[in-house]
């Protein structure tokens, strides 16, 4: 779920000849800073420095006259950083004093004259050598992707996906013929048709993408159900889509904070199930978030008893129950298989408070009420938003827990470790005949949810798993 023109070569000032009246200055070459235009992600052109030319004459006994060339004043460039002075490698000329000659006198024809030594050849200035171009440090080869140990063949999978958009990876996974369900906010008719043509046995579940959170405190359930019915029928009743969608969700993760609010939600779900059912369209009710509903008293499953009218309507109209189950830092957290290592196994007797919580609901509430209707997990996975957990405090999706898994014995390679955990939940679902499937959140996730996305290596591992867990 972010160009540098070539630098001009400015002429560097060169020291002029100096009069015998003044001491010659040390030759200096001053690098004039070229103007640069900083632009992201482009390499800077190399700067080139020009060598200075040094001219001069040997001072003789007689004073020679010279002429000066004024040193140009460099133009200030507001965006450039001042460069340090570059000094010539030629040693400075010794300082001379005008009208003095420290030379030996020898008599010549009785007259003392200065003996002038033979002239010294003028030194040619040595050009400052250009530094050798640095050798680029070779990049280390990329770390190879670990090869996951292939999963062995097993019973047909009940795993599926939540998909936010049309993504080619989805269809490669569907080609295994092992994807149990797809929940999607992409309601394009051609997209839906392609899913069913690729994998006819995959359950396709639609959800309106623009719905806001339901406000149960002020909800008037019957009018609200009719409003929802009219909105969803634009898609569910469309003849181009109707042949491909198997069921429709309503509001996502409603939270009932009291008995009264749960009763309003039950009335809403029952009414919209009946309205859609009369048109031959299946509803998925509930779609409660992880650990919900709970409370409000000491009995964590008390509110479920007030949702039974909706369960009854769903049973009459061939509807399904929708739940979300997540945990973190591993998918085993707060289940009866917690802290049992990387391969904890699972049995029909295992339960939990986050993942495998559904078994408590069915065993304690729905089966005794004869309302054990088919169940679809419209979202499953690892989610750092659950409370009371270990691991990085700011972690969200499974990608944020990869280092934790490596450091705590759950697998050195994150994508493979995640698919192992999902395979554990898949095994649990296969042990319960009333479970139709569980949709991993997410494949091709919406913006803001990228740390949950299984696109990439994780999808490749999952494809291998599904390929050996397809129906015969």
C-alpha positions in Angstrom: 0.0 0.0 0.0 8.5 8.0 -4.1 18.4 15.7 -14.2 21.3 17.4 -13.9 22.5 19.3 -16.9 26.2 18.9 -17.6 28.1 21.3 -15.3 29.7 24.2 -17.0 33.5 24.3 -17.0 34.3 27.8 -15.6 37.7 29.3 -16.3 39.8 29.4 -13.2 41.7 32.7 -12.4 45.5 32.6 -13.0 48.0 34.6 -11.0 49.6 37.4 -13.0 53.1 38.5 -13.1 54.1 40.7 -10.2 56.2 43.8 -10.3 59.6 43.7 -8.6 58.1 46.4 -6.3 55.8 43.8 -4.7 56.4 40.2 -3.6 55.0 37.6 -5.9 51.9 35.8 -4.4 51.6 32.1 -4.0 49.8 30.8 -7.1 46.3 29.8 -6.3 43.7 28.1 -8.4 40.2 28.7 -7.0 37.5 26.3 -8.0 34.4 28.2 -9.0 31.3 26.4 -7.9 29.1 25.5 -10.8 25.4 26.0 -10.4 23.5 22.8 -9.8 19.9 21.9 -10.0 19.1 19.1 -7.5 16.8 16.5 -8.9 15.9 13.2 -7.3 17.2 9.9 -8.4 19.8 11.2 -11.0 23.6 10.8 -10.6 25.5 14.1 -10.5 27.9 14.8 -13.4 31.5 14.7 -12.3 33.2 18.1 -11.7 36.3 18.8 -13.7 39.1 21.0 -12.4 41.4 22.9 -14.8 45.0 23.2 -14.0 46.4 26.7 -13.5 49.0 28.1 -15.8 51.9 29.8 -14.0 54.0 32.5 -15.8 56.9 34.5 -14.4 60.4 35.7 -15.0 63.6 35.4 -13.1 64.4 38.7 -11.4 67.7 40.2 -12.5 69.7 42.9 -11.0 68.0 45.5 -13.1 64.3 45.8 -12.3 62.0 44.7 -14.9 58.5 46.0 -15.3 55.4 43.9 -15.4 51.8 44.1 -16.0 48.9 42.8 -14.0 45.8 41.0 -15.0 43.0 41.5 -12.6 41.5 38.4 -11.1 37.9 38.2 -12.1 35.4 38.2 -9.2 33.4 34.9 -9.2 29.7 35.3 -9.6 27.8 34.2 -6.5 25.5 31.3 -7.1 22.7 31.3 -4.6 22.0 27.6 -4.7 25.6 26.3 -4.7 27.7 25.4 -1.7 31.1 27.2 -1.5 34.0 25.0 -2.6 37.4 24.9 -0.8 40.3 26.6 -2.5 42.4 24.3 -4.6 46.1 25.0 -4.4 48.7 24.3 -7.1 51.2 21.6 -6.6 54.0 23.9 -7.8 56.2 25.2 -4.9 56.0 29.0 -4.3 58.7 31.3 -5.8 61.0 32.7 -3.0 60.1 36.3 -2.0 62.3 39.0 -3.6 63.1 42.5 -2.3 63.4 45.3 -4.8 66.7 47.1 -5.5 68.8 44.6 -3.5 71.1 42.1 -5.0 72.8 39.7 -2.7 75.5 38.7 -5.2 79.3 38.4 -4.9 81.4 41.3 -6.2 84.6 40.5 -8.1 87.1 43.0 -9.4 87.1 43.5 -13.2 89.5 46.1 -14.6 89.7 47.5 -11.2 86.0 48.0 -10.9 83.9 45.9 -8.6 81.1 44.5 -10.4 78.4 42.1 -9.4 79.0 38.6 -10.6 75.8 37.4 -12.1 75.3 33.6 -11.9 74.3 31.9 -15.1 70.6 32.0 -15.7 68.5 29.2 -14.4 66.1 27.5 -16.8 62.5 28.6 -16.2 60.6 25.8 -14.5 57.7 24.6 -16.5 54.6 24.2 -14.3 53.6 20.7 -13.6 49.9 20.0 -14.4 48.0 18.7 -11.4 47.3 15.1 -12.2 43.6 14.2 -12.6 42.6 11.7 -9.9 41.8 8.3 -11.3 38.2 7.5 -11.7 37.1 5.5 -8.7 36.2 1.9 -9.3 32.6 1.2 -8.5 32.1 -1.2 -5.7 30.3 -4.2 -7.1 26.8 -4.7 -5.7 26.4 -7.9 -3.7 24.3 -10.5 -5.4 20.6 -10.6 -4.2 19.8 -13.0 -1.5 18.1 -15.9 -3.1 14.5 -16.6 -2.2 14.4 -19.7 0.0 12.8 -22.7 -1.5 9.9 -23.8 0.6 9.5 -27.4 1.4 6.5 -28.6 -0.7 3.3 -29.4 1.2 2.3 -33.0 1.0 -1.0 -34.0 -0.6 -4.1 -33.9 1.6 -7.8 -33.5 1.7 -9.5 -30.7 -0.3 -8.8 -27.2 1.1 -11.4 -24.8 2.5 -9.2 -21.7 2.1 -10.2 -18.8 -0.1 -9.5 -15.0 -0.3 -10.8 -11.5 0.2 -10.1 -9.7 -3.1 -10.4 -5.9 -3.5 -9.7 -5.7 -7.2 -9.1 -7.7 -10.4 -5.6 -9.3 -10.0 -4.1 -12.0 -12.3 -2.7 -13.9 -9.3 -6.2 -14.7 -8.3 -6.8 -16.7 -11.4 -3.6 -18.6 -11.2 -4.8 -19.7 -7.7 -8.3 -20.5 -9.0 -6.8 -22.7 -11.7 -5.9 -25.2 -8.9 -9.6 -25.8 -8.5 -9.0 -25.8 -4.8 -10.2 -22.3 -3.8 -13.3 -22.7 -1.6 -14.6 -19.1 -1.6 -13.9 -15.6 -2.8 -15.2 -12.5 -1.0 -15.0 -9.5 -3.2 -15.7 -5.7 -3.3 -15.0 -5.8 -7.1 -18.5 -6.3 -8.5 -17.7 -6.1 -12.2 -19.9 -8.6 -14.1 -17.0 -9.7 -16.3 -14.8 -10.2 -13.4 -17.4 -12.3 -11.6 -18.0 -14.4 -14.8 -14.2 -15.0 -15.2 -14.0 -16.3 -11.6 -16.8 -18.8 -12.1 -15.5 -19.9 -15.5 -12.1 -20.6 -14.1 -13.4 -22.4 -10.9 -17.1 -23.2 -11.1 -17.1 -24.7 -7.6 -15.8 -21.6 -5.8 -18.3 -19.8 -3.8 -18.5 -16.1 -4.9 -19.6 -13.6 -2.2 -20.3 -10.0 -2.9 -20.1 -7.0 -0.6 -21.0 -3.4 -1.3 -17.8 -1.3 -1.2 -19.3 2.0 0.0 -21.2 1.0 3.1 -20.3 2.8 6.3 -20.3 1.3 9.8 -23.8 0.5 11.0 -24.9 2.6 14.0 -26.9 0.2 16.2 -27.6 2.7 18.9 -29.9 4.7 16.6 -30.8 2.0 14.0 -34.5 1.6 13.0 -34.1 -2.0 11.7 -37.0 -2.5 9.3 -36.7 0.7 7.3 -32.9 0.2 7.3 -33.3 -3.3 5.9 -35.5 -2.1 3.1 -33.0 0.7 2.2 -30.2 -1.9 2.1 -32.3 -4.2 0.0 -32.8 -1.5 -2.6 -29.1 -0.7 -2.7 -27.9 -4.3 -3.0 -30.4 -5.2 -5.6 -28.8 -2.8 -8.1 -26.0 -5.4 -8.2 -27.5 -8.6 -6.9 -30.6 -8.4 -9.0 -28.7 -7.5 -12.2 -29.0 -10.3 -14.7 -25.4 -9.9 -15.8 -24.2 -10.6 -12.2 -26.9 -12.7 -10.8 -25.7 -16.0 -12.3 -22.3 -15.7 -10.7 -22.7 -14.4 -7.1 -23.7 -17.1 -4.6 -24.4 -14.8 -1.6 -24.3 -11.2 -0.3 -22.9 -9.7 2.9 -24.3 -6.6 4.5 -22.5 -4.4 7.1 -18.9 -5.4 8.0 -18.1 -6.2 11.7 -21.1 -4.7 13.5 -20.5 -4.2 17.2 -23.5 -4.6 19.6 -22.7 -3.0 22.9 -25.9 -4.0 24.6 -28.8 -6.5 24.5 -31.0 -3.8 22.9 -28.5 -3.1 20.1 -28.1 -6.8 19.4 -31.9 -7.1 19.1 -31.9 -4.3 16.6 -29.2 -5.9 14.5 -31.0 -9.3 14.6 -34.2 -7.6 13.3 -32.3 -5.8 10.6 -30.6 -9.0 9.4 -33.7 -11.1 9.6 -35.7 -8.6 7.5 -33.1 -8.0 4.8 -32.6 -11.9 4.6 -36.3 -12.3 4.0 -36.5 -9.5 1.4 -33.5 -10.9 -0.6 -34.6 -14.5 -0.1 -38.0 -13.7 -1.7 -36.0 -12.7 -4.8 -34.0 -15.9 -4.7 -30.8 -14.2 -3.4 -28.9 -15.6 -0.4 -27.7 -13.6 2.5 -24.7 -14.0 4.8 -25.6 -12.6 8.2 -23.5 -11.4 11.1 -20.0 -10.9 9.7 -18.9 -10.2 13.2 -15.3 -9.2 14.0 -12.8 -11.3 15.9 -14.0 -12.1 19.4 -17.5 -10.6 18.7 -20.2 -10.5 19.8 -19.2 -10.7 23.5 -20.7 -9.6 26.8 -22.2 -7.5 28.1 -22.2 -9.5 31.3 -20.0 -12.3 32.6 -21.2 -14.7 30.0 -19.1 -13.9 26.9 -21.7 -15.6 24.6 -24.8 -13.9 26.1 -25.5 -11.7 23.2 -25.7 -14.6 20.8 -29.0 -15.7 22.3 -30.5 -12.3 21.2 -29.2 -12.9 17.6 -31.1 -16.1 17.1 -34.1 -14.5 15.2 -31.7 -13.6 12.4 -30.2 -17.2 12.5 -33.7 -18.5 12.2 -34.5 -16.4 9.1 -31.2 -17.4 7.5 -32.0 -21.0 8.1 -35.4 -20.6 6.4 -33.9 -18.8 3.4 -30.8 -21.0 2.9 -28.6 -18.3 4.3 -25.1 -18.5 5.8 -23.4 -17.1 8.9 -20.4 -15.0 8.4 -17.6 -14.6 11.0 -14.0 -13.1 11.1 -11.3 -14.9 13.0 -7.8 -13.5 13.5 -5.1 -13.7 16.1 -1.5 -12.5 16.6 1.4 -12.8 16.9 0.6 -16.2 15.5 -2.7 -17.6 14.4 -2.6 -20.1 17.3 -2.6 -17.3 20.0 -5.4 -17.7 22.6 -6.3 -21.2 21.3 -5.9 -24.4 23.1 -2.9 -25.0 20.8 -1.0 -21.8 21.9 2.7 -22.2 22.8 3.0 -25.6 21.3 5.6 -24.7 18.7 5.6 -24.3 15.0 3.6 -27.4 14.2 1.0 -27.6 17.1 -1.6 -29.8 15.3 -5.3 -29.4 15.8 -8.2 -31.7 16.8 -12.0 -31.4 16.7 -11.8 -30.8 20.5 -9.6 -27.7 20.2 -11.2 -24.3 20.8 -10.1 -20.7 21.3 -11.1 -17.1 22.2 -10.0 -15.6 18.9 -9.3 -18.3 16.3 -11.4 -21.5 16.9 -13.9 -19.4 18.9 -16.5 -20.4 16.4 -16.5 -23.9 17.9 -17.6 -22.5 21.2 -20.5 -20.6 19.6 -21.7 -23.6 17.6 -21.3 -26.1 20.5 -22.8 -23.9 23.2 -25.4 -21.8 21.4 -26.3 -22.8 17.8 -26.3 -26.6 17.9 -28.5 -26.7 21.0 -30.9 -24.3 19.2 -30.9 -26.4 16.1 -29.5 -23.4 14.2 -26.1 -24.7 13.1 -26.4 -23.2 9.6 -23.4 -23.2 7.2 -20.6 -21.0 8.2 -18.2 -18.9 6.0 -15.3 -17.0 7.4 -15.5 -13.8 5.4 -12.0 -12.9 6.8 -9.2 -14.9 8.5 -5.5 -14.4 9.1 -3.0 -12.8 11.4 -3.9 -9.3 12.6 -1.9 -7.2 15.1 -5.0 -5.2 15.9 -6.1 -7.8 18.4 -5.4 -7.0 21.9 -3.4 -8.7 24.7 -0.6 -10.1 22.5 3.1 -10.4 22.1 5.2 -9.1 19.2 5.8 -5.7 17.7 3.4 -3.3 19.4 2.7 -1.3 16.1 2.4 -4.4 13.9 -0.7 -4.8 11.8 -0.8 -7.5 9.1 1.2 -10.7 8.9 4.1 -9.1 7.1 4.9 -7.1 10.3 5.4 -10.4 12.3 8.0 -12.1 10.1 10.9 -11.1 12.4 9.0 -12.3 15.4 8.4 -15.7 13.8 12.0 -16.0 12.9 13.2 -15.1 16.4 10.7 -17.4 18.1 11.0 -20.6 16.1 8.0 -20.3 13.8 10.1 -20.3 10.6 13.0 -18.3 9.1 11.1 -17.3 6.0 8.0 -15.2 6.6 5.8 -16.1 3.6 6.3 -19.8 4.2 5.7 -19.5 7.9 2.4 -17.6 7.3 1.1 -20.3 4.9 1.9 -23.0 7.4 -0.3 -21.2 10.0 -3.1 -20.8 7.4 -2.8 -24.5 6.6 -3.3 -25.2 10.4 -6.6 -23.2 10.3 -7.6 -25.0 7.1 -7.2 -28.4 8.9 -9.5 -27.1 11.6 -12.1 -26.0 9.2 -12.0 -29.4 7.4 -12.8 -31.1 10.8 -16.2 -29.2 10.9 -18.7 -30.2 8.2 -20.8 -27.0 8.7 -17.8 -24.8 7.6 -17.9 -23.9 3.9 -14.6 -22.0 3.8 -12.4 -19.2 5.1 -11.3 -16.2 3.1 -7.7 -15.0 3.8 -7.5 -11.2 4.2 -6.2 -10.3 1.7 -5.2 -10.9 -1.9 -4.7 -7.6 -3.8 -5.5 -5.6 -0.7 -7.0 -2.1 -0.7 -4.8 0.9 0.1 -3.9 1.0 3.7 -3.9 -2.7 4.2 -0.8 -3.7 2.3 0.8 -5.4 5.3 -2.0 -8.0 5.1 -1.5 -8.7 1.4 -0.3 -12.2 0.3 0.6 -11.1 -3.2 4.2 -12.2 -4.1 6.1 -15.2 -2.6 3.3 -16.1 -0.1 0.8 -16.5 -3.0 3.4 -18.8 -4.7 3.6 -21.0 -1.6 -0.1 -21.0 -1.3 -0.5 -22.1 -4.9 1.6 -25.1 -4.3 -0.4 -26.0 -1.2 -3.7 -25.6 -3.0 -2.4 -27.7 -6.0 -2.1 -30.8 -3.7 -5.3 -30.0 -1.8 -7.8 -30.0 -4.6 -10.9 -32.1 -4.9 -10.3 -35.4 -6.6 
